[in-house]
Amino acid sequence: MNFPLFRYSVKRSCLLWLVCTALMCLYAFSVVRMYDPDAGKAMMHFVQSQPHAMELLGMTQFDNTFTAFIVNYLYGMLLLALPMLFTILLSVQLIAHYVSNGTMSYLLASPNSRKCIVSTQRNVLIASLLTMFAVVCLATIVLCEYYYPGQLAVKHFLLLTACVLALQLTFAGLCFLVSCRCNSVGKALLLNAALCILFYMLRLAANIGGSLSYLRYITPYTLLNPTGILQTNMQACLQPLALLVLAVVLFALASRSFSKKTMPF
């Protein structure tokens, strides 16, 4: 790994990281302050009458508990979408942007190998996601313990956060692979956005059920089961390991693709 390049890439991505992390922390604060046990009972009655509507939004944990409320509103939609947006933008900035503007030619002219450069940029992406989730998770726990001490199942919440991180690393590997194969920023952004939106739409379609339920087998979201994780279901807790394996494979393919790539200069 090239440490000067690592520091430079981290510095360039700092503003994007700060904005996304701040928005996620702000959303976590809003969710914690929204909690009302009486309102939770009313929500349970609504969920029981309209279960498919809540499943469509990814809110599958229906218990009237503080932990279920936090999980539903944090990991139901927004805290899946924001890190994905961050991943799309950063993966393109780390590779495709350098290729498009010619900076990559200077990097390759240095004594550093292609493998060294791509592994450095990959580590920037992974480290950014790890620190982002660590900060948001810690902030959420602190907020929960401050306003509602003892009501959050911290161990289950940490486990679920780790599983969501595994899902985001899978998408990071996919976006990084696309970025390594593209020579233009526009093409890389378009393909990454299209693939991520496609998988998300497949998730929503699969949640509807019926004749579309088979779609759950072609989207990584199927390997994330918040309800099972909160109930300490062994299968649900182990499924995200498949996401980590998939992430490793995608990052390896990205490294191989970049190493054999014909540069446009």
C-alpha positions in Angstrom: 0.0 0.0 0.0 1.2 3.5 -0.8 0.7 5.6 2.3 1.1 9.1 0.7 -1.5 8.2 -1.8 -3.7 6.8 1.0 -3.5 10.0 2.9 -4.1 12.1 -0.2 -7.2 10.1 -1.1 -8.6 10.2 2.4 -8.1 14.0 2.4 -9.9 14.4 -0.9 -12.8 12.3 0.3 -13.0 13.9 3.8 -15.8 16.4 2.9 -18.0 13.8 1.3 -17.4 11.5 4.3 -18.2 14.2 6.8 -21.5 15.3 5.0 -22.8 11.7 4.7 -21.8 10.8 8.3 -23.3 14.0 9.7 -26.6 13.3 7.8 -26.7 9.8 9.2 -26.0 10.9 12.7 -28.7 13.7 12.4 -31.2 11.1 11.2 -30.3 8.8 14.1 -30.9 11.6 16.5 -34.3 12.3 14.9 -35.3 8.7 15.1 -34.3 8.4 18.8 -36.2 11.6 19.7 -39.3 10.3 17.7 -39.7 7.3 19.9 -43.0 7.2 21.8 -44.2 3.9 23.4 -47.9 4.9 23.0 -47.3 5.8 19.3 -45.5 2.4 19.0 -48.7 0.6 20.0 -50.7 2.5 17.4 -48.0 1.6 14.8 -48.3 -2.1 15.7 -52.0 -2.0 15.0 -51.3 -0.3 11.6 -48.6 -2.9 10.8 -50.9 -5.8 11.7 -53.6 -4.4 9.3 -51.1 -3.5 6.5 -48.1 -5.8 6.8 -47.2 -5.8 3.2 -46.9 -2.0 3.1 -44.3 -2.1 5.9 -42.4 -5.0 4.4 -42.2 -3.0 1.1 -40.4 -0.3 3.0 -38.1 -2.8 4.7 -39.6 -2.4 8.1 -39.9 -6.0 9.1 -39.4 -5.9 12.9 -42.8 -5.3 14.3 -42.3 -5.7 18.1 -43.4 -2.8 20.3 -39.9 -2.4 21.7 -37.4 0.4 21.6 -34.8 -1.7 19.8 -37.3 -2.7 17.1 -38.3 0.9 16.6 -34.7 2.0 16.2 -33.9 -0.9 13.8 -37.0 -0.3 11.7 -36.4 3.4 11.2 -32.6 3.4 11.0 -32.0 0.3 8.8 -35.4 0.2 7.0 -34.4 2.5 4.2 -32.3 5.7 4.7 -29.3 4.2 6.4 -29.1 1.7 3.6 -29.4 4.3 0.9 -27.0 7.0 2.2 -23.9 4.8 2.6 -24.7 3.4 -0.9 -24.7 6.9 -2.4 -21.4 7.5 -0.6 -20.0 4.3 -2.0 -21.0 5.1 -5.5 -19.4 8.6 -5.4 -16.2 7.6 -3.6 -15.5 4.5 -5.7 -15.7 6.5 -8.9 -13.6 9.3 -7.4 -10.8 6.8 -6.3 -10.3 5.1 -9.7 -12.4 6.3 -12.7 -11.8 10.0 -11.9 -8.0 9.5 -11.9 -8.2 7.6 -15.2 -10.5 10.1 -16.8 -8.4 13.2 -16.0 -5.0 11.6 -16.7 -3.8 11.6 -13.1 -3.5 7.8 -13.3 -0.7 8.1 -15.9 1.4 9.9 -13.4 0.7 7.4 -10.7 1.6 4.5 -13.0 4.8 6.3 -14.0 6.0 6.2 -10.4 7.8 3.1 -8.9 4.4 1.9 -7.6 2.8 -1.1 -9.3 -0.8 -1.2 -10.4 -1.5 -3.7 -7.7 -0.2 -1.3 -5.1 -2.3 1.6 -6.4 -5.5 -0.3 -6.7 -5.1 -1.9 -3.2 -4.4 1.6 -1.7 -7.6 3.0 -3.2 -9.5 -0.1 -2.2 -8.3 0.4 1.4 -9.5 4.0 1.4 -13.0 2.9 0.4 -13.1 0.1 3.0 -11.7 2.3 5.8 -14.1 5.1 5.0 -17.1 2.8 5.3 -15.8 1.2 8.5 -15.2 4.5 10.2 -18.6 5.8 9.0 -20.5 2.9 10.5 -18.4 3.0 13.7 -19.2 6.7 14.2 -22.9 6.4 13.4 -23.3 3.2 15.5 -21.5 4.8 18.5 -23.5 8.0 18.2 -26.8 6.1 18.1 -25.9 4.0 21.2 -24.9 7.2 23.1 -28.1 8.9 22.1 -30.2 5.9 23.1 -28.5 5.5 26.5 -28.8 9.2 27.2 -32.5 9.5 26.4 -33.8 6.0 27.1 -31.1 4.3 29.3 -31.1 0.5 29.3 -33.8 0.1 26.6 -31.6 -0.6 23.6 -30.4 -4.2 23.2 -26.8 -3.0 22.5 -25.4 -6.4 21.6 -28.1 -7.1 19.1 -27.8 -3.6 17.7 -24.0 -4.0 17.2 -24.5 -7.3 15.5 -27.1 -5.9 13.2 -24.9 -2.9 12.4 -22.0 -5.3 11.5 -24.3 -7.2 9.2 -25.5 -4.0 7.5 -21.8 -3.1 7.1 -21.2 -6.4 5.4 -24.0 -5.6 2.9 -22.5 -2.2 2.2 -19.0 -3.7 1.6 -20.6 -6.0 -1.0 -22.0 -3.0 -2.8 -18.6 -1.3 -2.4 -16.9 -4.2 -4.1 -19.4 -4.1 -6.9 -19.0 -0.3 -7.4 -15.2 -0.5 -7.2 -15.2 -3.2 -9.8 -17.2 -1.1 -12.2 -15.0 1.9 -11.5 -11.9 -0.1 -12.3 -13.4 -1.2 -15.6 -14.6 2.2 -16.8 -12.4 5.0 -18.3 -14.9 7.8 -17.8 -16.5 9.3 -14.7 -19.9 9.6 -16.3 -20.1 5.9 -17.4 -18.9 4.7 -14.0 -21.5 6.8 -12.1 -24.3 5.7 -14.5 -23.5 2.0 -14.2 -23.0 2.0 -10.4 -26.2 3.9 -9.8 -28.1 1.7 -12.2 -26.9 -1.5 -10.6 -27.5 -0.3 -7.0 -31.0 1.0 -7.9 -31.7 -2.3 -9.7 -30.8 -4.4 -6.7 -32.9 -2.1 -4.4 -35.9 -2.3 -6.7 -35.6 -6.1 -6.9 -35.7 -6.1 -3.1 -38.9 -4.0 -3.0 -40.5 -6.2 -5.7 -39.5 -9.3 -3.8 -41.0 -7.9 -0.6 -44.4 -7.6 -2.4 -44.4 -11.4 -2.6 -46.6 -13.4 -4.8 -45.3 -14.2 -8.3 -42.3 -11.8 -7.7 -41.0 -13.5 -4.5 -38.4 -15.4 -6.5 -36.6 -12.1 -7.0 -35.2 -12.3 -3.5 -32.7 -14.9 -4.7 -31.0 -12.5 -7.1 -30.4 -9.6 -4.7 -27.8 -9.3 -1.9 -30.5 -7.8 0.4 -31.9 -11.3 0.9 -28.9 -12.2 3.1 -29.7 -9.4 5.5 -32.5 -10.5 7.9 -32.9 -7.9 10.7 -35.8 -9.8 12.4 -33.8 -13.0 12.6 -30.7 -11.2 13.8 -32.6 -9.5 16.6 -34.0 -12.9 17.6 -30.5 -14.4 17.5 -31.4 -16.8 14.8 -28.2 -18.6 14.0 -28.9 -18.8 10.2 -29.8 -15.1 10.0 -26.6 -14.2 12.0 -24.4 -16.3 9.7 -25.9 -15.3 6.4 -23.9 -12.0 6.3 -20.7 -14.0 6.2 -21.7 -14.9 2.6 -21.8 -11.1 1.9 -18.3 -10.7 3.2 -17.1 -13.6 0.9 -18.9 -11.9 -2.0 -17.3 -8.6 -1.1 -13.8 -10.2 -1.1 -14.4 -11.8 -4.5 -15.6 -8.5 -6.0 -12.6 -6.6 -4.7 -10.3 -9.3 -6.0 -11.9 -9.1 -9.4 -11.6 -5.3 -9.3 -7.9 -5.6 -8.6 -7.4 -8.1 -11.4 -9.4 -6.0 -13.8 -7.3 -2.9 -13.1 -4.0 -4.8 -13.3 -4.9 -6.1 -16.8 -6.6 -2.9 -18.0 -5.6 -1.1 -21.1 -5.3 2.6 -20.2 -6.7 5.3 -22.5 -3.3 7.1 -22.7 
